[in-house]
Amino acid sequence: MPGPLLVVDAPFLLYRSFFALPDSIRGSDGQPVNALLGATNNLLRIAADVSPRAVVVCFGAEQAPYRVELYAGYHAHRPPMPDALAHQWAQAPDLFRAFGWYVEDAAELEADDLLGAHAELESSAGGETLLLTGDRDMYQCVTDRTHVLYLKQGTSGFERVGPDEVERRYGIPPTLVPDFIALRGDPSDGIPGAPGIGEKTAATLLRRHGTLEDLLAATAERDGGERPRIVFTLREHADALRAYRDIALLRPVPVSRPADAATDLAGGAAAASALGMGNLAGRLEAAGSLADL
């Protein structure tokens, strides 16, 4: 029986690796390779553990234009990409391809949109998907066939987030994650949410009323059983909340279901060697399989 499709949020993984490892790790051109090394090591460890039928590494825009049009503050607080990371970013696709992993770019959409599209297609074909990402927006994709892989802080391990775990964490089912984000906000994306409505209140409101639209309808002309302060906030910010939900929703991207593809350790070793990552190349050359790494 084939393993799951592993679909990777490349921006998340490269940023995480860049800040997790020292930039004193240098390649053959004297430039840092810490992001490349960290990202590759993470993917190899995960591939060894979950035996994916294929790996798809997804890139995309830093901020999709339609999301900025919906809310000008979207991602506005994020600093520019460090030059040392930008240099590695340009090298990453060829390195990943050398391992036999698929590399795709969402163009003006974001990597998240590609992750969601692949999960939906894989599920419709009867397969299972693991989404490697740090973006909580992606919990909206979680089903019995699609799980999110959450990398643990400070360790090399990870945990699978399924539907029950999403409900345990947020108090709502995965399908309501965009509605939840709209109400509570998402500091990582610069989405403010509804003033004065935190995580517990957002979950309670959605459990009581259903969707965000149901909640706004229930409080548009009557109190809907809610406190006056909450009713006032929802009425005053209804249009903004709808925009925040739209930002959190994934956009459809046309994708093709990738064929099964084993990780190519020899190809990866050659690419790592060319970039000056000698220790990684040596480990790959000595390994007979992913399990040996």
ABEGO torsion letter per residue (X at the ends): XBBBBBBBBAAAAAAAAAAABBAABBBAAGBBAAAAAAAAAAAAAAAAAAGBABBBBBBEBABBAAAAAABAABGAABBBBBAAAAAAAAAAAAAAAAAGBBBBBAEABBAAAAAAAAAAAAAAAGBBBBBBBABAAAAAABBAABBBBBBBBGBABBBBBBAAAAAAAAGBBAAAAAAAAAAAEBAAAGBAEBBGBBAAAAAAAAAAAEBAAAAAAAAAABAGGBBAAAAAAAAAAAAAAAAAAAAABBBBBBBBBBBBBBBBAAAAAAAAAAAGBAAAAAAAAABABAAAX
